[in-house]
Amino acid sequence: MSGNLPLSENPPAKDSEVSLFTVASIFRCWTHPRRADDVAIASTSLAQARKDHGRYHGSSLLATPIITAVLCFVTSSLLVHLGVLFGESFLVQNVQGGRRIQENDRNSRTNGDGVWYQQIANHGYSFNADRGSNVVFFPAYPLLSACVAKVTRLRTSDAMVLVSNVCLLAAFIVMARYLRIRRVSPQADHDYETGNLPCEVETKAHEGTDSFLPPERDYASDWQAWTLVTMAVWPTGLFFRMGYTESLFLLTILLAMYGMLAEWRRWAIALVIGLATGTRSVGIALLLPFVFQLWTSSSGRKQFVGRAAYLLPLSCWGLLGYILYLGLEFDNPLVFATNQHYWVSRPTTEWTEQASALLTLEPFWGTYEPSNLAYWQNFDPGASPLFSLRFADPIFFGAIIVAVTIGWRKEWLTANELLLSLGLLGIPLLLHSYPGAMQSHGRYASIIFPGFLVIGRLITTLPPILAMFAVIASSLWMTVLSSLFAAWHPIY
């Protein structure tokens, strides 16, 4: 007797047989025999199969990916905060590189953009047409932080850090759930629905013996674990733990993508996407997979247009609300965009020159050319390349581009993940990479989680010793950058 299994979900285990993950796969749970009832799953629809599988086994193994996610969060966050303590205690403070609001509210975890968010939370928005103003920073994160500060009576800076870390923990848990209902590759979904998976459960010849799972199932568990580990130790992931919007934005992205995968009600997905657009302007990238899902789930053009007519405005409620506020407060609803020219690393030029630069990938190689205005040491003089984020920004951003490209070519990513990645990569690349000289692009790359899905899968192909070396090296790099961030060095 044989049956088919979904690749990404863990098999059932007897309570006495569940073991801890091995070191190589970060507490990976070994597979165990399953009940014969589950063979029927192969002949049901995909949605029903997921429900059946959760009913049979969800209670015993549901905690496994969540515990893995929590362990990844705790251990990686500990490294970041140890790095911050080291930077505060032993590194020379780069006072000239920082802007402090009040010395008595100083928090080294709210440096850089965190100062502006703290200013917004404390004093609201301000605008000066002759210089860069805080209107370029979107309101969801500082507003949430201000509310938490008022309720908990914490300092604003401490409330910001609390919000960031709670959102990051939630993001890890949502990511674990996303991985549980996602297949190893889109092709596996098709094979599963048609009952044609190569990963079959075989049984021994004589009656009464339990079934066993082939090595491919172990591979699926490894892939999930390594994806979570990659997300935890990605060097620019340090910003998830600081007074920045990254963790809240990542949480909204994951919730929206999870909602689309789990087939939530469309209005609920739209509300989550709207929150993302109120957190960062690039949140509109979520409209690409959302519109695609609306199109593929509609019976025809008329139904699609009818749904899009109310769901698309609803999914932009955060952005539209901020635009309305700016129009009422400053008589300029688009001031968040027009004020951007003060926030550049080199003078703005004609769009034709910028387009030519993008076509030749000048923002990437210009960072390393001493005669170029975008040369990294112009902004981080005297720093070692190993310890300069300005040096590494194009590398991190390029690494995610390569990962997403691999995922596309090998069909490891779903259409929704590809569309999301296209938006999250394309918007900063087209609008900010040239005038910003790639500044902060390493940070922007940290929220493109489909890249982590591909990197996690690639790691499973490495020898364990190389995989662990990569994790240790990335962890140390993240810790060092955290120390420099805490000492007010240009780690933005």
Secondary structure, 3 states (H helix, E strand, C coil): CCEECCCCCCCCCCHHHCCCCCHHHCCCCCCCCCCHHHHHHHHCCHHHHHHHHHHHHHHHHCHHHHHHHHHHHHHHHHHHHHHHHHHHHHCCCCHHHCCCCCHHHCCHHHCCHHHHHHHHHHHCCCCCCCCCCHHHCCCHHHHHHHHHHHHHCCCHHHHHHHHHHHHHHHHHHHHHHHHHHCCCCHHHHHHHHHCCCCCEEECCCCCCCCCECCHHHHHHHHHHHHHHHHHHHCHHHHHHHCCCCHHHHHHHHHHHHHHHHCCCCHHHHHHHHHHHHCCCHHHHHHHHHHHHHHHHHCCCHHHHHHHHHHHHHHCCHHHHHHHHHHHHHHCCCCHHHHHHHHCCCCCCCCHHHHHHHHHCCHHHHHHHCCCCCCCHHHCCCCCCHHHCHHHHHHHHHHHHHHHHHHHHHCCCCCHHHHHHHHHHHHHHHHHCCCCCCCCCHHHHHCCCHHHHHHHHHHHCCCCHHHHHHHHHHHHHHHHHHHHHHHCCCCCC
